[in-house]
């Protein structure tokens, strides 16, 4: 097996968690976890936590050439993990094993996400991430355009309109050039 980053056979057996064997690169300290071992470990867990909101600095995406699966030699595909950070995991589409760059497993563990890794690769998770990223970009765009004070104020007005029984009529009144005119 060759390390996806170093391209050398520097792996040593490593127990990532109790009952979760993995391979750790002696040079870059990245970790390879086979899908079969991960699922076997996950099935033994009775205390799978809910996703936490803890603030943790996660590693930044590493640049470089395409990475290859240490087990099959197929290309690893990158998957975004969380909406507001630059953090990706590499996964083999053939054997579904996962590559963790140095520090990534620990970062996920500190957020109680290490036993939720399988969810990151689902269409539902990835679609939600894209929606969250779009929402964040639009929020930042509006904040920049309106300024913080006006953005906060328009958010209050929007919430008031959405909760008001006559919200649509109020909005029509506000957007009509001359709401008092009888001419159509």
Buried (B, 14 or more C-beta within 10 A) or exposed (E): EBBBBBEEEBBEEBEBBEEBBBBBBEEBBBBBBBBEBBEEBBEEEEEEEEEEEEEBEBBEEBEEEEBBBBBEEEBBBBBBBBBEBEBBBBBBEEBBBBBBBBBBBBBBBBBBBBBBBBEBBEEEBBEEBEEBEEEEEEEEEBEEEBEEEEBEEEEEEEEEBEEEEEEEEBBEEEEEEEEEEEEE
